[in-house]
């Protein structure tokens, strides 16, 4: 295993971990300020907990997929892409659904 492989895996894991932390801030702390304002501009006050859970959960799913990809790459797995695609797809679907339901559109 060379230094470039280890560095790439470390970057994958770090980016995934950062997304997980951001997702948990949105989800558990309802800290919408880490998002662009236009993403939650039209969300009603009473919908903020549900919106935060859905969007934060989606961001967390993306992060978990990326972090797992980094770990799988470390072990030279041929299936590293499965966690990446699954995490991105599930997370993106959750985020888009929440945006349409609570904000009125994906970008507003």
Secondary structure, DSSP 8 states (H G I E B T S, - for coil): --HHHHHHHHHHHHHHHHHHHHHHHHHHH--GGGS-HHHHTT--GGGHHHHHHHHHHHHHHHHHHHHHHHHHHHTT-TTHHHHHHHHHHHHHHHHHHHIIIIISSS--
